[in-house]
Amino acid sequence: MFGIPSIGKLLILGLVIAGVYLFFKAAGRREQSRGNGTKRNGGHTPSQNQGNQDDNGSLDMVQCPACKAYIPAKSKCSCGGNG
């Protein structure tokens, strides 16, 4: 019943596996490009971000002297310290 598969069946199986892989790879890229604006910035548009932002979206961070947490350079810490 389960003999050695023919070359044609192996090629079809390889094409199906490659097609599924490429489909999920493209779907992941599409989801990543859709979510770039909202997920990475925490729901803010680029004009709403505080601090100095680089081209790649990173912010300058400073350490709060009171609680030692890292926060964006031009924002205040939630602990009430002068961050």
Secondary structure by P-SEA (a helix, b strand, c coil): ccccccaaaaaaaaaaaaaaaaaaaaaaaaaaaaacccccccccccccccccccccbbbbbbbcccccccccccccccccccc
